Amino acid sequence: MNTDLDELLSRLRTDAVHPGLAGLEGAVLRRIAARPQVSTGQQLRLGMVAAFGAVLLGVASNSLTTPAEASITLSPFGPSNPLAPSTLLAGPR
């Protein structure tokens, strides 16, 4: 296998361009220009719906935890971390 980078780049420069690549850039730019634009009002409405959904999801996930699950703290610097690597490697006691 030829790994001479200079030779490969010079061959790439001198070879003919693939016919499928000739109009690719123009076609991509035309498709980007043809995309429908979203108005500012629609963006604002979508942002408000997303924010409301995030708050609703946070409230719902917080209300579904049981008191036993809520009492476990997962602070990385806490005195007892049930998910610490040393606790997980030691196995159940």
trRosetta pair geometry for C-beta under 8 A, 3 or more apart (Angstrom, degrees):
i j d omega theta_ij theta_ji phi_ij phi_ji
2 7 6.6 -81 166 89 127 133
2 8 6.8 158 116 -65 109 99
4 7 4.1 46 100 17 116 115
4 8 6.5 159 89 -15 62 87
5 8 5.7 -57 -146 39 32 111
5 9 6.2 29 159 -17 68 107
6 9 6.0 -57 -146 38 28 107
6 10 6.3 24 157 -16 64 108
7 10 5.9 -57 -145 38 30 108
7 11 6.3 29 156 -18 65 108
8 11 5.8 -56 -147 38 30 110
8 12 6.3 31 153 -20 64 107
9 12 5.5 -52 -146 36 33 113
9 13 6.4 35 153 -22 64 105
10 13 5.5 -52 -148 34 34 114
10 14 6.4 19 158 -9 66 110
11 14 6.1 -63 -142 44 30 101
11 15 6.1 38 159 -32 67 106
12 15 6.1 -46 -139 23 27 113
17 21 5.6 -114 173 75 100 115
17 22 6.4 116 117 -78 125 74
18 21 4.7 78 69 4 93 108
18 22 7.9 -135 95 -31 54 75
19 22 5.8 -23 -161 -14 45 118
20 24 7.2 53 140 -59 65 111
21 24 5.0 -41 -150 -7 51 129
23 26 5.2 -57 -167 49 75 113
23 27 5.5 78 133 -29 89 104
24 27 5.8 -61 -147 37 29 110
24 28 6.3 27 158 -19 66 106
25 28 5.9 -55 -149 35 30 109
25 29 6.4 24 156 -14 64 108
26 29 5.9 -58 -146 40 31 108
26 30 6.3 32 155 -20 66 106
27 30 5.8 -53 -147 35 30 112
27 31 6.5 28 155 -17 64 105
28 31 5.9 -57 -150 37 31 108
28 32 6.5 31 152 -19 65 105
29 32 5.6 -51 -146 35 34 113
29 33 6.4 32 155 -17 65 106
30 33 5.8 -58 -148 39 31 109
30 34 6.2 28 155 -20 66 111
31 34 5.7 -57 -142 38 32 111
31 35 7.1 52 154 -43 61 89
32 35 6.1 -36 -163 -1 35 114
38 42 4.9 -117 -175 86 92 128
38 43 5.6 109 126 -58 117 89
38 46 7.9 -20 179 -1 143 144
39 42 4.8 96 58 7 79 102
39 43 7.1 -141 99 -5 42 87
40 43 5.6 -54 -148 36 35 113
40 44 6.3 35 154 -20 67 105
41 44 5.8 -53 -147 36 30 111
41 45 6.3 29 154 -17 64 107
42 45 5.7 -54 -145 39 32 111
42 46 6.2 32 155 -18 65 108
43 46 5.7 -56 -146 39 29 110
43 47 6.2 31 155 -20 64 107
44 47 5.7 -54 -147 36 30 112
44 48 6.4 29 154 -18 64 105
45 48 5.8 -54 -148 35 31 110
45 49 6.4 30 154 -17 64 105
46 49 5.7 -53 -147 37 32 111
46 50 6.3 32 154 -19 65 106
47 50 5.7 -54 -146 37 31 111
47 51 6.3 31 155 -18 66 105
48 51 5.8 -53 -145 37 32 110
48 52 6.2 31 156 -17 65 107
49 52 5.8 -55 -145 39 30 110
49 53 6.2 32 154 -20 64 108
50 53 5.6 -54 -146 37 30 113
50 54 6.4 32 154 -22 64 104
51 54 5.7 -53 -148 33 32 111
51 55 6.5 29 154 -15 65 104
52 55 5.8 -55 -149 38 32 108
52 56 6.1 32 153 -18 66 109
53 56 5.6 -55 -143 40 30 112
53 57 6.1 32 156 -20 65 106
54 57 5.7 -52 -145 37 29 111
54 58 6.4 31 154 -19 62 106
55 58 5.7 -56 -150 36 31 112
55 59 6.4 28 155 -16 66 106
56 59 5.9 -54 -146 38 30 108
56 60 6.1 28 156 -17 65 110
57 60 5.8 -56 -142 40 29 110
57 61 6.1 24 161 -16 65 109
58 61 6.1 -57 -141 39 26 104
58 62 6.2 22 159 -16 62 111
59 62 5.9 -62 -147 40 28 109
59 63 6.2 19 159 -15 65 112
60 63 6.0 -60 -142 39 28 105
60 64 6.4 25 160 -22 63 111
61 64 6.0 -57 -145 32 30 111
61 65 7.5 41 156 -33 59 95
62 65 6.5 -46 -162 10 35 111
65 69 4.7 -123 -169 86 97 123
65 70 5.1 115 125 -61 125 91
66 69 4.9 91 55 10 77 102
66 70 7.0 -146 94 -8 38 91
67 70 5.4 -58 -142 38 34 113
67 71 6.4 38 159 -29 67 103
68 71 6.1 -52 -152 25 29 111
68 72 7.7 32 152 -23 58 98
69 72 6.3 -51 -164 21 39 110
72 82 6.3 -43 -155 14 122 132
73 78 5.5 149 106 -93 117 166
73 81 7.8 -77 99 -104 75 70
74 78 7.7 -168 169 15 10 138
74 81 6.5 79 -144 -144 49 93
74 82 7.8 -66 -100 44 78 84
74 83 6.2 12 -134 27 103 125
75 78 3.7 104 69 -36 106 108
75 81 6.8 -120 70 -91 56 108
76 81 6.8 37 -128 -102 30 157
78 81 5.3 125 65 -64 100 90
81 84 4.1 98 86 -42 109 102
81 87 6.7 -159 91 -2 69 141
82 87 6.0 -138 -156 129 34 158
83 87 7.0 9 8 67 1 126
83 88 6.7 22 -158 -50 44 116
84 87 4.5 87 61 7 88 105
84 88 6.9 -166 87 -6 43 87
85 88 5.7 -59 -141 41 33 108
85 89 5.9 28 162 -18 69 110
86 89 6.0 -55 -139 39 28 107
86 90 6.3 32 159 -26 62 108
87 90 5.9 -55 -147 30 28 112
90 93 7.2 -9 131 -52 113 103
